[in-house]
Amino acid sequence: MAHYGDYQNEIYGAGLRGIVPGLPVDFANLKARAEAAMAPHVLSYVQGGCGDEGTQDRNAEAFAHWGMVPRMMVDCSKRDLSTELFGQTLPSPLFMSPIGVNGICTQDGHGDLAAAKASAKTGVPFMASTLSNDPLEDVISHCGDTPAFFQLYTPKNRDLALSLISRAEKAGYRALVITLDTWVTGWRPRDLNTANFPQLRGPCPAELLHRPRLPRHARRSARGGSPGSRRGVGRDLRAGPDMGGHGLAARSDFASSRPQGDLPSRRRAAGGGQGR
Ligand SMILES: Cc1cc2nc3c(=O)[nH]c(=O)nc-3n(C[C@H](O)[C@H](O)[C@H](O)COP(=O)(O)O)c2cc1C
């Protein structure tokens, strides 16, 4: 794969023919473009955080304390940023964070597919969220040769969790990443002020509502509107709109029964003061 930095040669080369980039490359301008393009309810969901958003802001500010360290007399024309993760060699120590309801971030409603295509192009692994708008099988089909991971919010229904894990494994996801800090939905004033909770609108989470893909045992336990059925999941979410729970989250559950099958797994916190 070419160096990411080679991208700038393309830009300068095109500039000689009078072509300027269609999109800015700096964060501030990208952010401004996104703010202008997104519908208010999407922006509120993506940009909003918990409480007064102070934690989120301070987390972002903390990155400003990192700087460039110039290295003299070091040939950096050939770079190797590769690293090992989950027994695989990746071209760089980067992977995409899972973004729930990502679908609504593109005009066609298929933001998960757009991000998966970007992963295929860049070699940066994609991590599909439990709250994808497109079924996880469709999403990974756009990842090309780049490995993809599946993020699991552990639903309260254990059968549903197991069915998601087994589908992820069958679909070809190479690792399972379990988010453990979302037991309840965070208090997010921006979204609350407009009663905005995109998880409850549209086809998301496709994974949970895609009932025909649920295995028989999960459907059976889901009958009668219990968690796992289309009605049951919707009811659960409405009753307390959180995907959090403890179906499989207990450390001991993973340690003793390896419910994730053969997939390597890592536990994570969504964190960031965003309350997701
Ligand atoms: C719009 C949005 C949606 C997110 N959805 C998920 C999700 O579905 N699952 C998850 O584990 N984390 C989710 N996160 C958390 C991110 O994956 C990430 O951990 C968090 O944003 C912290 O990284 P950052 O400081 O670079 O934003 C979401 C974050 C944002 C902003």
The ligand as a Gaussian input file, in Angstrom:
#p B3LYP/6-31G(d) Opt

LIG

0 1
 C      -22.100000       9.473000      16.763000
 C      -21.370000       8.470000      17.617000
 C      -21.849000       7.169000      17.668000
 C      -21.172000       6.196000      18.419000
 N      -21.635000       4.913000      18.430000
 C      -20.960000       3.962000      19.112000
 C      -21.405000       2.612000      19.049000
 O      -22.374000       2.270000      18.369000
 N      -20.715000       1.694000      19.766000
 C      -19.625000       2.041000      20.539000
 O      -19.040000       1.156000      21.178000
 N      -19.161000       3.309000      20.584000
 C      -19.808000       4.264000      19.885000
 N      -19.347000       5.544000      19.901000
 C      -18.108000       5.858000      20.626000
 C      -16.916000       5.867000      19.639000
 O      -16.722000       4.593000      19.059000
 C      -15.615000       6.302000      20.356000
 O      -15.261000       5.379000      21.338000
 C      -15.797000       7.642000      21.013000
 O      -16.341000       8.544000      20.073000
 C      -14.472000       8.196000      21.579000
 O      -13.609000       8.474000      20.548000
 P      -13.389000       9.986000      20.044000
 O      -12.877000      10.733000      21.227000
 O      -12.397000       9.865000      18.921000
 O      -14.723000      10.496000      19.578000
 C      -19.999000       6.550000      19.159000
 C      -19.527000       7.862000      19.096000
 C      -20.192000       8.807000      18.333000
 C      -19.655000      10.221000      18.288000

